[in-house]
Amino acid sequence: MISDDDLHRLAVFLGCCAMMMIVLYHFLEVNAKDDIPDQKSAIKKSTSGSGTLAPTGSSSAEGVSGKDT
């Protein structure tokens, strides 16, 4: 039969393994590369024929540079 000390060591070992797996999962999830280029190209294709995106009543150069002309 398993003793209390063996059961305690097993529980501590399995708990440590679980925590290491959680840390490894989060490390891999944070450093995973997203498929951003595919999404950006789809957005460009859908907005390419819709016209200008500048606000009404102002030129796009005025909004970018911040200068009043």
N, C-alpha and C positions, 0 to 999 in steps of 0.2 A: 504494500500500500504506500501511497505517496505521503511523505511527512509534511508537516507545516512549513518547514524551512525550504523544502524543495518546491512546494506550491508557491511560496513567497518569491523565490528566485525566478520561477517560471512567469509569475505575474509581472514582476519588474522587467524581465527580459522582453515579454510580449508588449508591455506598455512602451518601452523604449523603441521597439521596432515600429509600433504604430506611430509614435511621434516622429520618427525619422522618415516614415513614408509620407506623413502629412507635410513635413518641411520640403521633402523632395518634390512632391506634387506641386506645391506652391511655387517653388523655384522654377520648375519646368513651365508652369502656366504663365508666370510673369515674363519669362524669357522666350516664349513661343513667338514665332514670326506670324503676323497676320497676313491675310490676302488683300492688303490695302491697294496695291496697283490694279488689281482686277476691278475693285469697286470704283476707283477713281476713273478708270477708262469708261466704265459703264455710265457714270455720272456725266462725263464730258460728252459722250455720245448723245445722251438724252437732252442735254441743255445746249448743244451746239447750234441747233436751228431755232431756238426760241427767242433770239434777239439779244439786246443789251441788258445787262444786269445793273446798270448805274441808276441811282435814285433819281426820281423825277425832279427836274428843275436845277440840277447841278451836273457839272461835267465830272468824269471819272478822274481826270488829272487833278482837279481841285480837291477832291476828297482824299487822294493818296498823298499829295505833297503837303497839304495843310495850309497852303498859302492862299490868301485872298487876292484875286486879280481884278 
